[in-house]
Amino acid sequence: MTITQDVTDIVGFDDRDGATALPRSNGELIFDAPWQGRLFGLVVHLCKAGAFEWDEFKSHLIAVIDESGLDDVCDPAVYYRQFGEAFCRLGTHKGFFDASTLERRTLVEGERLAHADHDHDHDHGDDHDHEHDHDH
């Protein structure tokens, strides 16, 4: 998916040839999932509103990328996880939210996602009788 037009004014927010370059395809920003575009839009909006300087966020993003040891950050699935981690670090540093609250919420969401994934993990063996698939 490409980014919507209302957040394409990102001059100064994209390091086109640097370590933090946003994932693109044919020059257009790309996102694998809606949350990635929302996260990007939120960070850009807060920066434009004066909540922080872009260089502050960028320094956290560079640190996260360096720590990950992953060279291929042009994959949106990888990049925006790092982008989110950088924003969490910035938010904690700036006092946007309490670190312990964020940590608890992260654990809750992690559990929820783990169970959501489990719900879709069906055993498709030789027995195709699905009447027993929904036993709890």
C-alpha positions as CSV (number, residue, x, y, z in Angstrom):
1,M,0.0,0.0,0.0
2,T,1.2,3.5,-0.6
3,I,0.9,6.4,1.8
4,T,-2.1,8.6,1.6
5,Q,-1.7,12.1,0.2
6,D,-2.3,14.0,3.5
7,V,1.0,12.9,5.0
8,T,3.2,13.1,1.9
9,D,4.7,16.4,3.0
10,I,7.7,14.8,4.5
11,V,10.5,17.0,3.3
12,G,13.1,16.8,6.0
13,F,11.7,13.6,7.4
14,D,13.2,11.2,5.0
15,D,16.9,10.3,4.8
16,R,16.7,9.1,1.2
17,D,20.2,7.8,0.9
18,G,21.0,7.2,4.6
19,A,20.6,4.5,7.2
20,T,17.0,5.6,8.1
21,A,15.6,5.9,4.5
22,L,11.9,5.1,4.4
23,P,10.9,2.0,2.5
24,R,9.9,2.9,-1.1
25,S,8.8,1.2,-4.3
26,N,9.1,3.3,-7.5
27,G,9.6,6.4,-5.4
28,E,6.4,5.9,-3.3
29,L,6.4,5.1,0.4
30,I,5.2,1.6,1.0
31,F,3.6,-0.1,4.1
32,D,2.8,-3.7,4.6
33,A,0.0,-3.1,7.1
34,P,-2.3,-0.2,8.1
35,W,-0.6,0.2,11.5
36,Q,2.7,1.1,9.8
37,G,1.2,4.0,7.9
38,R,-0.6,5.2,11.1
39,L,2.6,5.0,13.1
40,F,4.5,7.0,10.5
41,G,1.8,9.6,10.3
42,L,1.6,9.9,14.1
43,V,5.4,10.4,14.4
44,V,5.4,13.0,11.6
45,H,2.4,14.8,13.1
46,L,3.9,15.0,16.6
47,C,7.2,16.3,15.1
48,K,5.4,19.0,13.1
49,A,3.4,19.9,16.2
50,G,6.7,20.6,18.0
51,A,6.6,17.7,20.4
52,F,10.2,16.8,19.4
53,E,12.8,17.5,16.8
54,W,13.1,15.1,13.9
55,D,16.8,14.6,14.7
56,E,15.9,13.4,18.2
57,F,13.8,10.7,16.8
58,K,16.3,9.9,14.0
59,S,19.1,9.3,16.6
60,H,16.9,6.7,18.3
61,L,16.0,5.1,15.0
62,I,19.7,4.9,14.0
63,A,20.5,3.3,17.4
64,V,17.8,0.7,17.0
65,I,18.9,-0.2,13.5
66,D,22.5,-0.4,14.6
67,E,21.6,-2.7,17.6
68,S,19.4,-4.9,15.4
69,G,22.4,-5.9,13.2
70,L,20.0,-6.1,10.3
71,D,21.3,-4.5,7.1
72,D,18.2,-4.9,5.0
73,V,15.9,-2.3,6.5
74,C,14.1,-1.6,3.2
75,D,11.6,-4.3,4.1
76,P,8.6,-2.4,5.7
77,A,7.9,-5.3,8.1
78,V,11.4,-4.9,9.6
79,Y,11.7,-1.1,9.2
80,Y,8.5,-0.2,11.0
81,R,9.1,-2.5,13.9
82,Q,12.4,-0.6,14.4
83,F,10.6,2.7,13.8
84,G,8.1,1.8,16.5
85,E,10.9,0.8,18.9
86,A,12.6,4.2,18.2
87,F,9.4,6.0,18.9
88,C,8.9,4.1,22.2
89,R,12.4,5.1,23.3
90,L,11.8,8.7,22.3
91,G,8.5,8.8,24.1
92,T,9.9,7.3,27.2
93,H,12.8,9.8,27.1
94,K,10.5,12.8,26.5
95,G,8.0,11.6,29.2
96,F,5.2,11.1,26.7
97,F,4.3,7.9,28.6
98,D,5.4,5.9,31.6
99,A,8.0,3.2,30.7
100,S,6.5,0.6,33.1
101,T,3.0,1.3,31.7
102,L,4.4,0.8,28.1
103,E,6.1,-2.4,29.2
104,R,2.9,-3.8,30.7
105,R,0.9,-2.9,27.6
106,T,3.5,-4.5,25.4
107,L,3.2,-7.8,27.3
108,V,-0.6,-7.7,27.1
109,E,-0.6,-7.0,23.4
110,G,2.1,-9.7,22.9
111,E,-0.1,-12.2,24.7
112,R,-3.1,-11.2,22.7
113,L,-1.3,-11.5,19.4
114,A,0.2,-14.9,20.3
115,H,-3.3,-16.2,21.0
116,A,-4.7,-14.6,17.8
117,D,-2.0,-16.4,15.9
118,H,-2.7,-19.7,17.7
119,D,-6.4,-19.4,16.7
120,H,-5.5,-19.7,13.1
121,D,-3.0,-22.5,13.4
122,H,-5.1,-25.5,12.3
123,D,-3.8,-29.1,12.0
124,H,-4.5,-30.2,8.5
125,G,-3.5,-33.8,8.6
126,D,-4.9,-36.7,6.6
127,D,-8.1,-36.6,8.5
128,H,-10.3,-34.0,6.8
129,D,-13.2,-34.4,9.2
130,H,-13.4,-30.8,10.6
131,E,-16.3,-31.5,13.0
132,H,-13.8,-32.0,15.8
133,D,-11.6,-28.9,14.9
134,H,-13.6,-26.6,17.1
135,D,-13.6,-28.6,20.3
136,H,-12.3,-26.5,23.2
